[in-house]
Amino acid sequence: MRNTLILFLLLLAGTARSQVAIDSAADFTVKDILGNQHHLYGYLDAGNYVVIDFYTTNCGPCQTYASEVSASYDYFGCNGGNVVYMGINWGSDNNAVHIFDSLWGAHYPSVSGLQGGGNNVVDTYQVQSYPSVILIAPDRAILNNHIWPPLRDTINAEVLAAGGFPQACTVGIEQPFVAMQPGLKAIRGGEGSIRLILNQPIENGLLQVFASDGRLVTTFNIRSGQTIFSLSNLNPGIYIARTGAAGRQPVSVKFPVN
């Protein structure tokens, strides 16, 4: 009986670690939410290591660790060195992934499940839980199929041991969830109200407010010259407001309601 129990625990430990059920990387080509294509074998054949964060937008640990993966992405040069990072989502569209990235600090390229091809990759890699952060070597071997916990230092240690080189991130963060001009900010007014203020007016645009689960809460049609928008009756939580107009990058701000 004791031997049977020990064997069961060993098998359970192995299953808990193996969150991606293949040992050699399968090729794929996907498109991130900015429209950029990513070809896995192209990166590997160029001598790069690849870190993939498999996640869903409604997964609590995925939300917790997204900024940690981003910190590791920054440490190795923001895809400018010999380590390439990407997030592969399951089950969401580009908009929901955009909201997730904005709220939880995922600055590496993100691929949605529904529009970017992420669902197919998740199925191919037989991902068993989320988040699953994996490390792939240039020879296509999956060196670690479940880096856990996916903290900055844990990921960095794995990548450094494999042969990744740290370097300064010089490309900057140009994803659309970073507030660019005209800027947007949220301030707390009287009686618990929230006002969203554009630093500069935009013409013929939309202002959308999303809950942390990606649900659209309200939409404003921006009138000519309008810069202030009042919100009321929001439940406590984290929200993100996004505005944009034709020919402009979206501008976003994250704000809490207590």
C-alpha positions in Angstrom: 0.0 0.0 0.0 2.8 2.4 0.9 4.7 1.7 -2.3 1.4 2.3 -4.3 0.9 5.7 -2.5 4.5 6.8 -3.3 4.1 5.8 -7.0 0.9 7.8 -7.1 2.5 10.9 -5.6 5.4 10.7 -8.1 3.0 10.4 -11.0 1.0 13.3 -9.7 4.1 15.4 -9.3 5.2 14.7 -12.9 1.7 15.5 -14.2 1.7 18.8 -12.3 4.9 19.8 -13.9 4.2 18.8 -17.4 1.7 21.4 -18.5 2.5 21.2 -22.2 2.3 17.6 -23.4 4.9 17.7 -26.2 8.7 17.6 -26.0 9.7 19.1 -29.4 8.3 22.4 -30.6 5.7 22.3 -33.4 5.9 25.1 -36.0 3.3 27.8 -36.2 2.6 31.2 -37.7 0.4 33.6 -35.8 -0.6 37.2 -35.9 -0.5 39.4 -32.8 -3.1 42.0 -31.9 -1.0 44.7 -33.7 -1.1 42.7 -36.9 2.5 41.5 -36.8 3.2 37.9 -37.9 5.3 35.6 -35.8 6.8 32.4 -37.3 8.2 30.1 -34.6 10.7 28.2 -36.8 11.9 31.5 -38.3 12.9 32.7 -34.8 14.5 29.3 -33.9 16.4 28.9 -37.1 17.9 32.4 -36.5 19.4 31.0 -33.3 16.9 32.5 -30.9 15.4 31.0 -27.7 11.6 31.5 -27.5 9.6 32.0 -24.3 5.8 31.4 -24.8 3.2 32.4 -22.2 0.0 30.4 -22.7 -2.8 32.1 -20.9 -6.5 32.9 -20.8 -7.9 36.4 -20.1 -10.1 35.3 -17.2 -7.4 33.3 -15.4 -6.4 34.9 -12.0 -2.8 33.5 -12.0 -2.4 34.6 -15.6 -3.3 38.1 -14.6 -1.0 38.0 -11.6 2.1 36.8 -13.5 1.7 38.8 -16.8 3.8 41.7 -15.5 6.4 39.2 -14.3 6.8 37.8 -17.8 6.9 41.3 -19.1 9.8 42.1 -16.7 11.7 39.1 -18.0 10.9 40.2 -21.6 12.4 43.6 -20.7 15.5 42.0 -19.1 16.4 40.1 -22.3 16.0 43.1 -24.6 12.3 43.3 -25.6 12.8 40.7 -28.4 15.8 42.6 -29.7 18.4 40.0 -28.6 18.6 36.2 -28.8 15.4 35.6 -26.8 11.9 36.1 -28.2 8.8 36.4 -26.0 5.2 36.1 -27.0 1.8 35.4 -25.3 -0.5 32.9 -26.8 -4.1 33.2 -25.7 -6.9 30.7 -25.8 -10.5 31.7 -26.3 -10.5 35.5 -26.6 -10.6 38.0 -29.5 -8.2 40.8 -30.1 -10.2 43.3 -28.1 -10.3 41.1 -25.0 -6.6 40.4 -25.2 -5.9 44.2 -25.6 -7.9 44.8 -22.4 -6.0 42.0 -20.6 -2.6 43.4 -21.7 -3.6 46.9 -20.6 -4.9 45.9 -17.2 -2.2 43.4 -16.2 0.9 44.8 -17.8 1.7 42.3 -20.6 4.0 44.3 -22.9 5.3 41.4 -25.0 3.5 40.5 -28.3 0.1 39.0 -27.6 -1.8 36.6 -29.9 -5.5 36.2 -29.4 -7.1 32.8 -29.6 -9.9 33.7 -32.0 -8.3 36.1 -34.4 -4.6 35.6 -34.1 -4.5 31.8 -34.3 -3.8 31.2 -30.6 -6.5 28.5 -30.2 -4.8 26.3 -32.9 -1.4 26.6 -31.2 -2.9 25.8 -27.7 -4.5 22.6 -29.2 -1.2 21.6 -31.0 0.8 22.0 -27.8 -1.8 20.3 -25.7 -1.7 22.9 -23.0 -3.2 21.5 -19.8 -3.4 24.5 -17.5 -2.9 28.3 -17.4 -0.6 30.0 -17.3 1.9 27.7 -18.8 5.2 29.5 -19.6 7.6 27.4 -21.7 11.1 27.7 -23.0 12.1 26.5 -26.5 15.8 26.1 -27.7 17.0 26.9 -31.2 17.2 23.1 -31.9 13.4 23.0 -31.3 13.6 21.1 -28.0 11.3 22.3 -25.3 13.7 22.8 -22.5 11.1 23.6 -19.8 7.4 22.9 -20.4 6.2 24.6 -17.2 8.4 27.3 -15.7 6.8 27.7 -12.3 6.2 30.1 -10.7 6.6 32.3 -13.8 8.2 35.1 -11.8 10.8 37.4 -13.4 13.7 35.8 -11.6 12.6 32.3 -12.2 12.2 32.8 -15.9 15.4 34.7 -16.1 17.3 31.9 -14.4 16.0 29.3 -16.9 16.8 31.5 -19.9 20.3 32.4 -18.7 21.1 28.7 -18.0 20.0 27.8 -21.5 22.1 30.5 -23.2 20.0 33.7 -23.4 21.9 37.0 -23.2 20.4 39.9 -21.2 20.5 43.3 -22.8 18.9 46.7 -22.5 15.5 47.1 -24.0 15.9 49.8 -26.6 12.8 49.4 -28.7 10.5 51.0 -26.1 6.9 50.0 -25.5 4.9 51.0 -28.6 1.8 48.9 -28.0 -1.5 50.8 -28.3 -2.4 50.4 -24.6 0.3 52.8 -23.7 -1.1 56.3 -23.3 0.1 58.4 -26.2 -1.0 61.9 -27.1 -3.7 63.0 -26.7 -3.4 61.6 -23.2 -6.3 60.3 -21.1 -6.6 60.4 -17.3 -9.2 59.6 -14.7 -9.9 61.8 -11.7 -12.2 61.3 -8.7 -14.9 63.9 -8.4 -17.6 64.6 -5.8 -20.0 62.0 -4.5 -17.8 59.2 -5.7 -18.1 60.1 -9.4 -15.3 59.5 -11.9 -14.4 61.9 -14.6 -12.3 60.9 -17.6 -10.4 63.8 -19.2 -8.7 64.0 -22.5 -5.6 66.2 -22.5 -6.5 67.3 -26.1 -9.8 67.0 -27.9 -10.1 64.5 -30.8 -12.7 64.5 -33.6 -15.3 61.9 -34.4 -14.0 59.4 -31.9 -15.3 56.9 -29.3 -14.6 56.5 -25.6 -15.2 53.0 -24.3 -15.0 51.8 -20.7 -14.3 48.1 -20.0 -14.5 46.1 -16.8 -11.5 43.9 -15.9 -13.0 40.9 -17.5 -13.1 42.7 -20.9 -16.9 43.4 -20.7 -17.8 46.7 -22.3 -19.5 48.9 -19.6 -20.3 52.1 -21.6 -19.5 53.9 -24.8 -19.4 57.7 -25.4 -19.5 59.3 -28.9 -17.0 62.1 -28.6 -18.4 65.4 -29.7 -16.2 68.0 -31.4 -13.9 69.6 -28.7 -15.3 67.4 -25.9 -12.7 66.5 -23.3 -14.6 65.6 -20.1 -16.8 62.5 -19.5 -18.6 61.7 -16.3 -19.2 58.1 -15.1 -21.5 57.0 -12.3 -22.9 53.8 -10.8 -19.7 51.8 -11.4 -19.3 48.9 -9.1 -16.0 48.5 -7.2 -13.3 47.1 -9.3 -10.6 47.8 -11.9 -11.6 49.5 -15.2 -9.9 50.6 -18.3 -11.0 53.5 -20.5 -9.9 53.5 -24.2 -10.4 56.2 -26.8 -9.4 56.5 -30.4 -10.4 57.9 -33.7 -9.7 57.0 -37.4 -6.0 57.2 -38.1 -4.9 57.3 -34.4 -3.5 54.7 -32.1 -5.9 54.0 -29.2 -5.2 55.7 -25.9 -6.0 53.9 -22.7 -6.0 54.5 -18.9 -6.5 52.0 -16.1 -8.4 53.2 -13.0 -9.8 51.7 -9.8 -13.3 52.3 -8.3 -13.4 51.6 -4.6 
